[in-house]
Amino acid sequence: MTRRRIADAAAIAVAVVTVFPIYWMVLSALKPTGEIRSADPRPWTLHPTLEHFSSALGVSGFGRYFLNSAVVALTVVALSALISFLAAVALTRYRFRTRTTLLVLFLVAQMVPVEALSIPLFFQIRDLGRTVPGVGLNTLGSLVLVQLAFSLPFAIWMLRGFVAAVPQEIEEAATLDGAGRFTILWRILFPLVAPGLAATGVFSFITAWNDFLFARTFIISTTENQTLPAALLVFFKPDENDWGGIMAASTLMTIPVLVFFVFVRHRLVSGLGGAVKD
């Protein structure tokens, strides 16, 4: 019983530490400007206001930024789920000479700092845009391509465990019943690894939605294709930052992530639990 209480206390402490920044962000978004700038900050407010949310929503192009971020994030989630699922099946069900090498390369790709790759990727995207329309600089395609490249190694490695946990006897039985490879993939394997797809989908969505570095690196000469994190720059001013607007815009950015998480939460829990299977 004592160990259980210690574990519960530790879990509560971790939850408080994790949730407190979110609470302070929302609180600051609701505080009047005077309370935010006060030298004696308090963890509550007696005069909540929505003026900062109005200011954030009133930023020129805010709706466009929101739409661009949604397009990039959802496209990355869809493509990542499709490609990682097929790759995981290939790496698990088929034997070929370079399979182990590919798995090691996936891990190595996760170890390289993103900041170290931003400049080389800038030149690659610039050169690629000269031959492939829609994926050059100042396009949403460039953001989709780069975010997809960074999310795939993790997604493939994680889904590999889910595919390996599915007994091959199920596929053999389906083959004896006359099912083809396509039917086995999409009507048998795909539903069974859906929890893993939900878990990797959350990772891909959060990574693409919160991206700021590549959005500022690749979208340089137009604001039409800028994403939502760029809206935060409006509130950073040379003389004094508008912290109320920053917190309100950050809160608005957090809502879609929470909605997406709630939408897949049931499959996500089982997905994280099954990720250890191999």
C-alpha angles and dihedrals in degrees: 000000000000091000090049092053091048090050092048091049091050091049091050091049091051091047092051092049090048097046098040096078089052091048091050091048093054091042092052090049089056097043121097115249092254093058092048092054093044117123088222105057117195129201091235141041131219094195109048116187138185095208092107092053089050089051092050094047089046094061110120109258095009092134091048091050090050092051092048092051091048092049093049095044097045092044091051091049093051096045093042092052093049098044096040091049093053092043093049091052091050093048093047105038101035129060119216135154101255098043096107091044091055092050091052091049090054089057093046090052089058092054098057113097112246092222091059091057099045097089097044089047090051091059093043092052090046092052093042091053090061092064105023115051117222099026102073131098118310093025133111088227091070091056092048092050095049096043090048091053092053096044098046099071092056093042094049094047092049096045090049088071092052094049091047090053091060109090113241088221088076091059092045091052090050090050091053088052089057101261116150127223092263092052092048092051099048104027101038114018098034096057091044094055094041092109089058091048089053092052094049090042091059090050093049093046095050092046094050095039095052096042113131105151099062093037090058092041100050102030100063111136104036137047095199093085097037118125131232099269087065089065088069090065090068089070095050104089131178095240103037133347120240097233093176091058091044092053093044092051090046090052091051089050091052096053097073090050091053091047091050090048092050090048093057100026096113094053091039094060093051089042094057090047093052095045091088093061117102 
